[in-house]
């Protein structure tokens, strides 16, 4: 990773939606300021309140963004998958990260410092539109999270999760983060998650074909449960 040259870093930029459609010249300029980072599984990338002096591109691995209550309770806000960017919004708030970022797997990232990025953003209308679209998508994700936590019961949350992660051709949904992380992402205890999943299985709506792999048997019934 540390051996990436300018051309190799520029090649990576085109994988990220925020930089899609931009010129090779722009990707090269961005590559000049991008700094490679490697973190291990369970390592914290940044903590809530840390200075937000840039944002990140996840080249490979998985990152979870979380809030932690004063009592130590963890609420997962979002899972970041490879070839996605994150933490851009912090650049335009009070200059501090509003959440924690922790690696779920060994992960490789590119750090984009805010100063260098702001210079590139100035006068680049296409980049500005890409950034607006990305932030709007993130706002939609967080709005759905608020709706789930405040208005939906455990059955509705799990049903929505399974539908969102289901392969439409096979009807299979994979709990890629494991039951514990999946339950936390929906704001419920593992015990509540297990009881809710068991009820869906007893009702003949889903079955667990193997650990962490759920087969949807009755799509219409599952859709009705999302409210």
MITIKOL-944159 format. One record per residue (C-alpha): residue number from 1; y, z, x. Coordinates in Angstrom, 3 decimals, padded with zeros to 6 digits, m for minus. Example, Ala and Ser with C-alpha at 12.3 -4.5 7.8 and 13.67 -1.06 7.14 Angstrom:
<atoms>
atom nr:1	north:m004.500	up:007.800	east:012.300
atom nr:2	north:m001.060	up:007.140	east:013.670
</atoms>
This chain:
<atoms>
atom nr:1	north:000.000	up:000.000	east:000.000
atom nr:2	north:002.480	up:000.950	east:002.715
atom nr:3	north:001.790	up:m002.470	east:004.250
atom nr:4	north:003.209	up:m004.442	east:001.313
atom nr:5	north:005.733	up:m006.959	east:002.524
atom nr:6	north:008.714	up:m008.242	east:000.583
atom nr:7	north:006.864	up:m011.221	east:m000.878
atom nr:8	north:003.958	up:m009.066	east:m002.054
atom nr:9	north:006.269	up:m006.603	east:m003.785
atom nr:10	north:008.125	up:m009.479	east:m005.436
atom nr:11	north:004.802	up:m010.852	east:m006.707
atom nr:12	north:004.147	up:m007.513	east:m008.437
atom nr:13	north:007.468	up:m007.590	east:m010.322
atom nr:14	north:006.388	up:m010.461	east:m012.528
atom nr:15	north:003.596	up:m008.315	east:m014.033
atom nr:16	north:006.097	up:m006.010	east:m015.757
atom nr:17	north:007.559	up:m007.009	east:m019.156
atom nr:18	north:010.968	up:m005.628	east:m018.232
atom nr:19	north:011.245	up:m008.257	east:m015.472
atom nr:20	north:009.451	up:m011.132	east:m017.212
atom nr:21	north:011.216	up:m014.483	east:m017.218
atom nr:22	north:013.517	up:m013.540	east:m014.355
atom nr:23	north:013.927	up:m015.693	east:m011.273
atom nr:24	north:011.994	up:m015.415	east:m008.048
atom nr:25	north:015.311	up:m014.704	east:m006.335
atom nr:26	north:015.815	up:m011.671	east:m008.579
atom nr:27	north:012.288	up:m010.407	east:m007.931
atom nr:28	north:012.926	up:m010.647	east:m004.199
atom nr:29	north:016.205	up:m008.740	east:m004.496
atom nr:30	north:014.481	up:m006.034	east:m006.538
atom nr:31	north:011.642	up:m005.875	east:m004.029
atom nr:32	north:014.164	up:m005.035	east:m001.313
atom nr:33	north:015.013	up:m001.708	east:m002.999
atom nr:34	north:011.538	up:m000.917	east:m004.429
atom nr:35	north:009.709	up:001.900	east:m002.642
atom nr:36	north:005.890	up:002.215	east:m002.875
atom nr:37	north:004.474	up:005.610	east:m003.890
atom nr:38	north:000.899	up:006.862	east:m004.087
atom nr:39	north:m000.080	up:010.016	east:m005.991
atom nr:40	north:m003.450	up:011.593	east:m006.668
atom nr:41	north:m005.098	up:012.600	east:m009.916
atom nr:42	north:m003.419	up:015.627	east:m011.575
atom nr:43	north:m000.457	up:015.368	east:m009.185
atom nr:44	north:002.977	up:015.774	east:m010.808
atom nr:45	north:005.331	up:012.866	east:m010.158
atom nr:46	north:008.395	up:014.607	east:m011.567
atom nr:47	north:009.200	up:017.672	east:m013.654
atom nr:48	north:011.521	up:018.174	east:m016.582
atom nr:49	north:015.009	up:018.802	east:m015.227
atom nr:50	north:014.428	up:017.062	east:m011.886
atom nr:51	north:017.240	up:014.693	east:m010.871
atom nr:52	north:016.628	up:011.236	east:m012.345
atom nr:53	north:017.738	up:009.007	east:m009.512
atom nr:54	north:015.505	up:006.069	east:m010.430
atom nr:55	north:012.579	up:004.869	east:m012.514
atom nr:56	north:009.004	up:003.755	east:m011.903
atom nr:57	north:006.682	up:000.780	east:m012.164
atom nr:58	north:003.023	up:001.753	east:m012.535
atom nr:59	north:001.045	up:m000.782	east:m010.497
atom nr:60	north:m002.358	up:000.851	east:m011.022
atom nr:61	north:m003.635	up:004.116	east:m012.470
atom nr:62	north:m002.579	up:006.161	east:m015.501
atom nr:63	north:000.346	up:008.521	east:m016.076
atom nr:64	north:000.973	up:010.916	east:m018.938
atom nr:65	north:004.463	up:011.990	east:m019.996
atom nr:66	north:004.500	up:015.508	east:m021.414
atom nr:67	north:006.753	up:018.295	east:m022.659
atom nr:68	north:005.765	up:021.897	east:m021.962
atom nr:69	north:006.911	up:024.719	east:m024.220
atom nr:70	north:008.149	up:028.066	east:m022.828
atom nr:71	north:004.752	up:029.449	east:m023.804
atom nr:72	north:002.968	up:026.837	east:m021.732
atom nr:73	north:001.775	up:024.602	east:m024.586
atom nr:74	north:001.535	up:020.948	east:m023.589
atom nr:75	north:002.567	up:018.099	east:m025.877
atom nr:76	north:001.778	up:014.585	east:m024.722
atom nr:77	north:004.595	up:012.155	east:m025.466
atom nr:78	north:003.108	up:008.961	east:m024.111
atom nr:79	north:000.385	up:007.522	east:m021.906
atom nr:80	north:001.620	up:004.961	east:m019.390
atom nr:81	north:m000.864	up:002.271	east:m018.418
atom nr:82	north:m000.828	up:m000.038	east:m015.410
atom nr:83	north:001.768	up:m002.820	east:m015.366
atom nr:84	north:004.237	up:m000.802	east:m017.417
atom nr:85	north:007.525	up:000.780	east:m016.401
atom nr:86	north:008.749	up:004.230	east:m017.426
atom nr:87	north:011.589	up:006.752	east:m017.100
atom nr:88	north:014.334	up:004.111	east:m017.415
atom nr:89	north:016.046	up:006.016	east:m020.242
atom nr:90	north:016.731	up:008.965	east:m017.954
atom nr:91	north:019.145	up:006.787	east:m015.990
atom nr:92	north:021.496	up:006.665	east:m018.958
atom nr:93	north:021.401	up:010.293	east:m020.112
atom nr:94	north:022.471	up:013.346	east:m018.119
atom nr:95	north:020.802	up:012.228	east:m014.916
atom nr:96	north:017.759	up:014.477	east:m015.348
atom nr:97	north:014.202	up:013.716	east:m016.362
atom nr:98	north:013.574	up:015.004	east:m019.917
atom nr:99	north:009.811	up:015.502	east:m019.445
atom nr:100	north:006.994	up:015.900	east:m016.931
atom nr:101	north:005.027	up:012.966	east:m015.511
atom nr:102	north:001.486	up:013.690	east:m014.302
atom nr:103	north:m001.155	up:011.313	east:m012.934
atom nr:104	north:m004.392	up:011.096	east:m014.898
atom nr:105	north:m005.954	up:008.964	east:m012.155
atom nr:106	north:m005.102	up:008.159	east:m008.567
atom nr:107	north:m002.057	up:005.959	east:m009.074
atom nr:108	north:000.098	up:003.463	east:m007.206
atom nr:109	north:003.723	up:003.011	east:m008.208
atom nr:110	north:006.943	up:001.362	east:m007.166
atom nr:111	north:010.065	up:003.512	east:m007.349
atom nr:112	north:013.280	up:001.683	east:m008.290
atom nr:113	north:016.395	up:003.685	east:m007.295
atom nr:114	north:019.145	up:003.735	east:m009.896
atom nr:115	north:021.911	up:002.697	east:m007.506
atom nr:116	north:020.152	up:m000.475	east:m006.390
atom nr:117	north:019.045	up:m001.306	east:m009.922
atom nr:118	north:022.532	up:m000.859	east:m011.395
atom nr:119	north:023.889	up:m003.379	east:m008.912
atom nr:120	north:021.250	up:m005.906	east:m009.974
atom nr:121	north:021.779	up:m005.193	east:m013.675
atom nr:122	north:025.510	up:m005.919	east:m013.534
atom nr:123	north:026.096	up:m009.444	east:m014.757
atom nr:124	north:022.390	up:m010.197	east:m015.397
atom nr:125	north:022.265	up:m010.754	east:m019.147
atom nr:126	north:018.563	up:m011.600	east:m019.269
atom nr:127	north:017.636	up:m008.358	east:m017.497
atom nr:128	north:019.901	up:m006.387	east:m019.835
atom nr:129	north:018.183	up:m007.910	east:m022.881
atom nr:130	north:014.734	up:m007.155	east:m021.437
atom nr:131	north:015.778	up:m003.549	east:m020.835
atom nr:132	north:017.162	up:m003.174	east:m024.361
atom nr:133	north:013.937	up:m004.562	east:m025.843
atom nr:134	north:011.858	up:m002.191	east:m023.711
atom nr:135	north:013.908	up:000.863	east:m024.677
atom nr:136	north:013.768	up:m000.151	east:m028.364
atom nr:137	north:009.978	up:m000.334	east:m028.133
atom nr:138	north:009.870	up:003.104	east:m026.516
atom nr:139	north:012.107	up:004.495	east:m029.269
atom nr:140	north:009.702	up:003.122	east:m031.874
atom nr:141	north:006.770	up:004.809	east:m030.127
atom nr:142	north:008.575	up:008.143	east:m030.006
atom nr:143	north:009.682	up:007.808	east:m033.656
atom nr:144	north:006.052	up:007.322	east:m034.660
atom nr:145	north:005.143	up:010.389	east:m032.607
atom nr:146	north:007.737	up:012.486	east:m034.465
atom nr:147	north:006.431	up:011.178	east:m037.794
atom nr:148	north:002.857	up:012.064	east:m036.860
atom nr:149	north:003.697	up:015.571	east:m035.706
atom nr:150	north:006.012	up:016.456	east:m038.582
atom nr:151	north:004.639	up:014.608	east:m041.619
atom nr:152	north:000.968	up:013.755	east:m041.082
atom nr:153	north:m002.079	up:015.990	east:m041.286
atom nr:154	north:m004.904	up:015.924	east:m038.734
atom nr:155	north:m006.948	up:013.362	east:m040.679
atom nr:156	north:m004.014	up:010.950	east:m040.944
atom nr:157	north:m003.180	up:011.331	east:m037.242
atom nr:158	north:m006.737	up:010.693	east:m036.110
atom nr:159	north:m007.112	up:007.747	east:m038.487
atom nr:160	north:m003.927	up:006.156	east:m037.153
atom nr:161	north:m005.068	up:006.732	east:m033.575
atom nr:162	north:m008.451	up:005.103	east:m034.188
atom nr:163	north:m006.842	up:002.093	east:m035.862
atom nr:164	north:m004.340	up:001.679	east:m033.027
atom nr:165	north:m007.084	up:001.811	east:m030.386
atom nr:166	north:m009.767	up:m000.121	east:m032.241
atom nr:167	north:m011.011	up:m003.515	east:m031.146
atom nr:168	north:m010.629	up:m005.593	east:m034.306
atom nr:169	north:m013.623	up:m007.756	east:m033.488
atom nr:170	north:m016.121	up:m005.009	east:m032.674
atom nr:171	north:m014.663	up:m002.098	east:m034.649
atom nr:172	north:m014.998	up:000.099	east:m031.571
atom nr:173	north:m012.352	up:002.598	east:m030.498
atom nr:174	north:m012.545	up:004.217	east:m027.074
atom nr:175	north:m011.213	up:007.700	east:m026.392
atom nr:176	north:m010.203	up:006.635	east:m022.905
atom nr:177	north:m008.519	up:009.955	east:m022.092
atom nr:178	north:m011.367	up:012.155	east:m023.327
atom nr:179	north:m011.317	up:014.360	east:m026.412
atom nr:180	north:m009.081	up:017.009	east:m024.872
atom nr:181	north:m006.291	up:014.646	east:m023.833
atom nr:182	north:m006.646	up:012.622	east:m027.026
atom nr:183	north:m006.329	up:015.733	east:m029.175
atom nr:184	north:m003.287	up:016.897	east:m027.212
atom nr:185	north:m001.619	up:013.499	east:m027.627
atom nr:186	north:m001.854	up:013.988	east:m031.400
atom nr:187	north:m000.565	up:017.556	east:m031.288
atom nr:188	north:m003.805	up:019.220	east:m032.311
atom nr:189	north:m006.314	up:021.576	east:m030.757
atom nr:190	north:m009.644	up:020.191	east:m029.553
atom nr:191	north:m011.404	up:022.238	east:m032.242
atom nr:192	north:m009.250	up:020.633	east:m034.954
atom nr:193	north:m009.914	up:017.198	east:m033.492
atom nr:194	north:m013.684	up:017.797	east:m033.467
atom nr:195	north:m013.709	up:019.080	east:m037.065
atom nr:196	north:m011.660	up:016.118	east:m038.261
atom nr:197	north:m013.860	up:013.603	east:m036.470
atom nr:198	north:m016.978	up:015.292	east:m037.861
atom nr:199	north:m015.586	up:014.983	east:m041.400
atom nr:200	north:m014.935	up:011.259	east:m040.899
atom nr:201	north:m018.515	up:010.861	east:m039.681
atom nr:202	north:m019.941	up:012.835	east:m042.627
atom nr:203	north:m017.975	up:010.632	east:m045.028
atom nr:204	north:m019.515	up:007.527	east:m043.464
atom nr:205	north:m016.172	up:006.167	east:m042.267
atom nr:206	north:m016.976	up:006.276	east:m038.539
atom nr:207	north:m019.828	up:007.103	east:m036.227
atom nr:208	north:m019.887	up:008.119	east:m032.565
atom nr:209	north:m022.108	up:005.573	east:m030.852
atom nr:210	north:m021.795	up:007.301	east:m027.461
atom nr:211	north:m019.547	up:010.011	east:m025.967
atom nr:212	north:m015.962	up:008.851	east:m026.408
atom nr:213	north:m016.873	up:005.614	east:m028.230
atom nr:214	north:m016.189	up:005.562	east:m031.981
atom nr:215	north:m017.478	up:002.839	east:m034.314
atom nr:216	north:m015.368	up:002.258	east:m037.436
atom nr:217	north:m017.743	up:001.650	east:m040.356
atom nr:218	north:m015.279	up:001.528	east:m043.261
atom nr:219	north:m011.978	up:m000.007	east:m042.216
atom nr:220	north:m010.403	up:000.121	east:m045.675
atom nr:221	north:m011.153	up:003.810	east:m046.083
atom nr:222	north:m009.740	up:004.578	east:m042.639
atom nr:223	north:m006.537	up:002.655	east:m043.403
atom nr:224	north:m006.102	up:004.591	east:m046.664
atom nr:225	north:m006.304	up:007.885	east:m044.768
atom nr:226	north:m003.259	up:007.025	east:m042.638
atom nr:227	north:m001.089	up:007.667	east:m045.695
</atoms>
